[in-house]
Amino acid sequence: MTSQRTRDRMVGRLRKQGISNERVLARMASVPRHIFIDEALAHRAYEDTALPIGQGQTISQPFIVALMTQLMLQVQPRRILEIGTGCGYQTAILAGLCDKIFTIERVGALMPGARERFAALGMRNIISQLADGYEGWEVHAPFDGIIVTAAAPRIPSALLAQLAVGGRIVLPVGSGDEQELKVLDRTAEGWQETTQEPVRFVPLRSGTAPQT
């Protein structure tokens, strides 16, 4: 259940679900999702479902990871800011598709495991920190792309300020069962917003939780 053949079957499902970017599909096929979850759940790693990763957080279902990545790649970003490292799976997918990814996690207990996985997979273009995702990462701004892996009731103003002209933000907005995946493009004239589809993410919280 953790073989390349299993990943290839997952990619086949993603194609049928409408994921068409070949770079995204190749990346989804190459990154071993099972190492990002608890060993007891490894047999479910390539099901199209979200799974718990501890601390009340989840790893998103493969389709949502692929969809958000495909939407992000439409603007060909070189430098991406990710809000919500979690177990590091979405980070790892993006790391193979951009020059550098900056990722922020607020739950201290999740960061060491994510960093260990990045090192084990030889990913050296990831810069991570424990911080409040609502504040973004101003010292490294502006970013070509910003991706948020938790739902906020509104789009954080700091993230809007840290996106470069020509860049894109992909994020879920809303709360509870009322969430939508949105795309915001920053142009020289202003902002263009589109809504993709209903989604269900854990809430984006402010502040940082201590490492335990």
Residue, then its C-alpha position, 0 to 999 in steps of 0.5 A: m500500500t506504500s509502493q510506487r504502483t499505489r501512487d500511480r493509481m492515485v495519480g490516475r484518480l487525480r486525472k479523472q478528477g480533473i487534474s491536468n497539469e503534468r508537472v503536478l501529477a508527476r510530483m504527486a507520483s514522486v512524493p511518498r505521502h505515507i511518510f507524512i502520516d502516522e505509521a498506523l495509518a500508512h495503509r490509507a495514505y493514498e486514499d482520497t481522504a484527509l487524515p489526522i496528523g495529531q494536535g487537532q490537525t490533518i493532512s489534506q486529501p490528495f485531490i485538494v493538494a493537487l488542485m491547490t498546487q495546480l491553481m498556484l502553478q498557473v502563475q509560474p511562481r518562483r518564491i512561495l509562502e505557505i501558511g500551515t506547514g502541518c506534516g509538510y506534505q503540501t510543502a514537499i509537493l510545492a518544493g519540487l515545483c518552485d525555486k524556494i518555499f517559505t513555510i510557517e507553522r503555528v503548532g510547535a509539536l508539528m514542526p520537528g517532524a516536518r523538518e525531518r521529512f524534508a531532510a530525509l527527502g533531500m529538500r533543501n529549498i524549504i525555509s521554515q519557522l514557527a510563527d503566526g501565519y496571520e502575520g505572513w513573513e514580511v522579511h522575505a516578501p514579496f512572494d510570487g505565490i501564497i498558499v494557505t492550508a487552513a481556513a480563515p473567516r477573512i483573508p489576512s491583510a498581511l498576506l495581501a500586502q506581501l504578495a507581488v504584483g502578478g502573484r496569486i493567493v490560493l486559500p480556503v475562506g470561511s468557517g465550519d461547513e461554510q468554506e470556499l476555496k478562493v483564488l486572488d490575483r494581484t494585478a497592476e490595476g488591483w485584485q481579481e477574485t474567483t471562487q473554485e469550490p466548497v472545501r473543508f479545512v481546519p481553522l486558521r488560528s492566530g498566535t503560536a502553540p508551544q512545542t510539546 
